[in-house]
Amino acid sequence: MRILLASCLLLGGFAPTVSYAHVPVYNQAPPIRDTAPESRFSKAIEDLPLMPGLEVEKDQDMVFVFGAERIAQTTVFGRVDVDDVYYFYQDTLPQLGWIEITPRLYERNGERLHIQARSSNADGMAYVRFEVEPTGSSQN
């Protein structure tokens, strides 16, 4: 039996082939470039992302907390199109659990979020006011 196996190996009929894939070896991992903009959130409404190009207007935040309910508002501004503001929040807020009632009104977990955007032709700025209140509150 050994002679038969040895003769097959010598004649090439049964020669096993071993190959190794070439795998590059790195001394360190290649750098990962993160091109996504850093997410920013409002301080008064901590779960409200700020659209790129908008900045919080200083001294305009208000927050009142009554047990598990809150009333909060913040005003932001920037050189952005008012329609783009509404489109941004139509895309973003549902991902955070907000249900769109209108492009200016959202509801989630017993809260209502109002968005009011306006532009000022004098300085080319858009001003956006966000208000959060319990859904049982009256609307303005």
N, C-alpha and C positions, 0 to 999 in steps of 0.2 A: 504494500500500500504506500509506504514511504517512497519507494522507487517510482511508482506511478505519479505521485504528486510532484516529486522533484523533476521528473522528466517533463511534465506539463508546464511547470514553471520555467524550465530551461528553454523549451520550445516556444514559449510565448503564448500558449493557448489559454492560460489561466492566470496571467499576471495581473495582480490587483493594481489599480492606479490610484494614487493619492495626490490630491492637489490642494493647495491652500489659496484662499482668496486673499488678494492684497487689501489689507485694511490699514489706512493711514493712522498713525499714532500721533496724537497731539500732546505737547507738553502742557498746554493749558487750553481751556475751551475757547473757541472763537468768540469775539464780543457780539452781544445781541443788541441790536439797535431798536429802541422803542420809539416809533414815530408817532404814536398816538398822543394827542395833547393831554396834559394832566387835568383830571377832573377837579373842578372847584365847586364848592357848595356855599350856600348862604349861611351866615352865622345865626340869624334869627329863625330861619326855617331850615334846620340842619339837614333835612333830607331833600332839599330842593337844589338840583344842580344849576350852576350858572352857565348860560349859553356863552360860548367863546365870543369875546368882544364886549361883554358886559362887565361892569364893575359895580360894586355896592356903593351906594351913596352914603357917605359918613353921617352918623347921628340920625339916621332915618329908621333904624330898626326898632321894633317894639315887640315884646313878648309878654303875655300874661298866661299863667298856668293856674288852672282851677282843678285840683285833683288830677284826673286823667285827661282833662280837656285843656286845649290851648287856643289862644287867639294870638296870632303873630302876623306881622307885616314887615316887608322890606321893600326898598326901592332901589333899582339898579339903572345904570345908564351906559350908553356906548354908541358908537357910530355903526349901527346895524339897521337893517330894514325892519320895520314893524311887522310886516307879513312873515319875514324869516323867523321872528321871535315866536309867533304862533305856530309855525311849521315845526320849529325845533322842539317846542314843548308837546306838540301833538305826537311826535315821534318818541320823545324821551319819557314822558310821564307814565304812559301805559306800561313801560318796562319796569317801573317802580311801583306798580300796583294801582295807580290812579286810573279811574274810569272817566273817560271823556263824556261830559254832558253836552257841552258846546266847546269850541276852540278856546273859550275864555273861562270855562268852568269845569272843574274836575272834582270827583269824590273818591274817598278811600277811607275805610275803617272809621266811619263816623265823623269824618272831617270833609270840609269843602274848601277847595283852593280856587281863588279868583285871580285871573291875570288881566291886567289893564295896561295896554301898551299904547303909547302916543309918540309922535315925533314933533320936534321943534324945528321949524324951518329956519329960525334965526341962527341957531348954532349947529344945525345938522345932526343933532343928537336924538336918540330915541330914549325914552324914559319908560320903565316898566315897573309897575307896582304889583306885588304879590301879597295876597291876604289869605290866611288860613283861619278857619273858624269851625266850631262844631256844626254838623249838618242841621241840628235843631234851631240854629240861630236864624234870624230874619236876614234876607238879602237886601243889599243897598240898591 
